[in-house]
Amino acid sequence: MLNIHWESVQLALSAAADKAQQLEVAVNIALVDASGVMVGFLRMNNAPLHSIDIALDKAYTAVSFGVPTGQWTDILKNHSPAARNGLVARDRFVGFSGGLPLQHEGARIGGIGVSGGSEEQDEIIARVGAEAIINNK
């Protein structure tokens, strides 16, 4: 299993925070490894406290399924009400934008989650952080 190196984690957190600052939003940024264990976290000044856990859960959901969290609305349209309701009721599952799986050479190596801005802002910031990791591999 490939691991995310600590230097890549630092680059991702820094790149994501820089983008958040450009967007004038305070966010929490979480990175997890392929097994869902947190390897990095950054809370910007004044980022919402509730968003700490949401950022971590977005990263966890993204790595767990290998799907960006923003795609779950479309994915669940094709499932039964029982499956839709059951999945969204699971602890740590987040089905809205801001969480991305991290891939390297076809292998899932982790996930990044951002929370504190709008869904669109969280997604943009997460993409910048993800690109910093992928480009550093």
Secondary structure, 3 states (H helix, E strand, C coil): CCCCCHHHHHHHHHHHHHHHHHCCCCCEEEEEECCCCEEEEEECCCCCCHHHHHHHHHHHHHHHHCCCHHHHHHHHCCCCHHHHHHHHCCCCCCCCCCEEEEEECCEEEEEEEEECCCHHHHHHHHHHHHHHHHHHC
